[in-house]
Amino acid sequence: MPSRPRRVYGGAVFFWRRSGDGILTAVTDRAGGVSDGAYAGLNLAAHVGDDPEAVATNRALLSAELGIAPERLVLMDQCHGADVAVVEGRPDVAPAVDALVTATPGLALVALVADCTPILLADPGAGVVAAVHAGRPGLVAGVVPRAVSAMRDLGATTVTAVVGPSICPRCYEVPAALRDEVAAVSPESRAVSWTGTPALDVAAGVVAQLVGAGVAVEWLPGCARQDARLFSYRRDGATGRYAGLVLREVR
């Protein structure tokens, strides 16, 4: 069967974007892109059931907005763990990790999320950047401090972080036993939902880990479940993924 004609709605749209000191950091919006149905907009994930052709087009649109070739977009096979990969180019197969680190200019490191927390790390002086995907398991496993440590192994000394929007604690209800389990590792993550039930604040736990590692933090406002501009698994079930990304620009 021939593929159906696909309407291109436009390039990537950013929820937030900043460029300075040779580092570009951004969080994508779901607007733009070519995906349809449950994935409508700029879905960047190939593992959620979307048309692979649409995902490839969306990634190409994002690359064009960043001013890089599509092969310079580096993604992970995210597995809710604490493994970190240091990359010098795009691997032939996406590494099964939840953090990417590089000192190579022109590589855009990408963390895909739809409720989890994207963390974008940079040391402009050392030219080292990282993108981290942190959900509840990654927070507990310590993926954030491990990514910071990997950056320092490459020479980073003054690391700063942008913590992107994710699901807020009012919307992240969990069983009391699970909240207690996570809070035993990250007390800052203990929260209460909007109905007064046990909940988790993963982003608050991430911020506490960053501060504990000596990292200066900028925490972007926004709740994925409440903001229709962002994909949210808890809100929609079948859905796409938006991205937090960081790029050491070529000078």
N, C-alpha and C positions, 0 to 999 in steps of 0.2 A: 504494500500500500504506500503510495507516495506521501511524503511528509506534508502536513497542512501548512499553508502560508502562515508566517508568523509576523505579527505587527511589532515593530520596534517602537517602544514608547519613549525612548530617550536614554541618556546616559545615567550613570550612577548618581544618586542623590545622597548627600551626607547629613546625618543627624548632628554631627559635630566634626570639625576639621581644623587643624592648625599646622602651620609650617614655620619653622624658625630654627636657627642654629644648625642648619643642615639636616634637621629631622622633621619628617611629616608624620603626624599621628591623626587618625580619623576613626569615626564610627559611622558605618553606612546606615542609610534609611532603607525601608522596604520600597520606597517609591522609585520609579524608573524601572528599567529591566523589562524582560519579555515573558516572565513566567505567568501562568494562568491559574485559575481555580484557587485551591487552598494555599498555593505558593505564590499568589499574584504579586508581581513586583520584582524586586531585585533579590531573588533567592540565590544565595551563593553556595548552597550545599548540594552535593551530588548524591548523598546517602539517604535522602528523606522521601524519595518517591517521585520527585519532579522529573520532567522530561530532560534527559542529559543534554540535548541540543540547546534547550533554554538555559540551563545552568552554564554551559560553555559560553553562550552569548553574553550572559550576565557578567561572567568573570572577565570577558574581553572588554565589556563596557566599563567595568571598574578599572581595569588596567589602563584604558585610554584616558579616563579621568585623572589617573595618577601620573600619566605621562611615561609609562613603562610598557614594555612588551609583555604579553600574557604569560610567557614562560618565566617572567621575573616575579610572579605571584606565587608565594610559597605557603601551602596549607598543610595542616596536620590531619592524621587519622586519629581524632580525639577519642580517648578511651577512659576518661574520668580517673586518671592516675596522677602520678607525680614525676613521670619521666620527662627529661629535657633533651632536645636535640640541638646541637650546634651545627649550623649549615653554612656552606660557602657558596652554594648555588641551589637551584631547585632539584631535590632528589627525584630519581625516576619513579619512585613509589613514595607516597606521602608517609612520613614516619609515624609510627603508632606512639605518639607522645601527646602531652598537653601543654608544652611550652617549646617555643623555637627561639634560638639566640643566634645572632650573626654580627660580624664586624665587616661584612661585605657591602659596599655601597650599591644601591639600585635594586636591592631585594626587598619586596614588600612582604613582611611576615603577617600572617592572618590567623586570628582566632574567631571561629564561628560560634554563635550563641543564639539561643531563643528563650532565655530566662537566666542562664548561667552568666557569670561575670567575666567580661573581657578586661585584661590588664595589659597596658602598653608601657613598656619600660625603655628608658634611654639614658645614655651618658654621652651627650654630644661631644664632649672633650675627648673621650676615648674612642668615639665612633662605634659604640656597641649598642645594639637594640635588642628587644625581646618582645614577643607576643605570647600571652598566657591565657589559657582557658581554665576557669576555676568554677566548678560546680561544688555541691556539698562534698562529694568524695575527694575531690582535688584539694579543697580547703583542709580537710582532715589529714590527707596524706602529705601536705606540705609542698605542693607544686610551686607556690609563690616564692618561698624562701630558697627553694632549689634553683629556680630560674635566676634569682638575684645572685646566688653563689656562682652559677655558671657564667654570668656576665662578668663578675669580678675575676674569675679565672682568665678571662680574655683581656683584662686590664682596666675594666670599669672601676671607678672610684667614687664618682658622684652620680648616683642613679636617681632618677626621678620617675614617677609613675602617674599615668592617667588611668583611673578606674572607670570603666564605661558603665552605661545603664544596664540594669539587670532586674530581675523580679524583686520587688521590695518585700520586707517582712510582713506587711499587712496582708499580702497576697500569697505568702508561702507557708501555708498551714501544714504541719507535720504531726505525727504521733508524739506524745510527750516523751516516750522512751527514746525516740530518735533525736529529738531536740536535746535531751540530756546527754546522749552519746556524743553529739557534735560539740556541745557546750563544754564537755570535759576537756576537749582539745582547744577549743576557741570560745572562751566565755563571752566574748563580744558578740557572738552570733546568736545568743539566746534572745528570743523575741516573742511577741504576742501578735496574733493576727487581728484584723479589723473586727472580728467577732469575739475576740477575747480568748481564742484557743491557742495552744502551743504553736510556735512558728520559728522560722530561722531567718537570720539576716546574714546571708553568705558574704555579701559585699562588705559589711562591717567587719566580719572576721578577716577578710582579705586585707582591708585597710589596716587593721591592727597588726597583721603579720608584716606588712610592708613597713610600718612605722617601727616595729620591733627590729627590723633588719636595717634600720638607718636610712630608709628611702623617703624622700619628700613626696607627698601624695596630693594629686588633684582628683577629686571625686565628682564625676559628672552627675547631675540630677537626672531622674527619670526612672519609671518602672515599666519594664517590658510588658507586663500583663495589662497595665492601665493605658498605655500609650499605643494607639493604633498604628503609629508610624513604625513600630518595631514588631518583629515576629515574636510570638510567645507560645510555647508548647502548652503551658498550663491553661492558657486562655482558649486555644484553638485546637489542640490535639495535633492533627496533621497540619504541618506548617513548614515554612522555610526557615532560613537562618540569616541573620545579619552579621556583620563583621566588625571586629575591632582590628585595626591594622597599624603597623608602624614601618616606616621606610627611612633608611639612611640615604639621603639624597646624594646623587653624583654631582660633584662640584667641578 
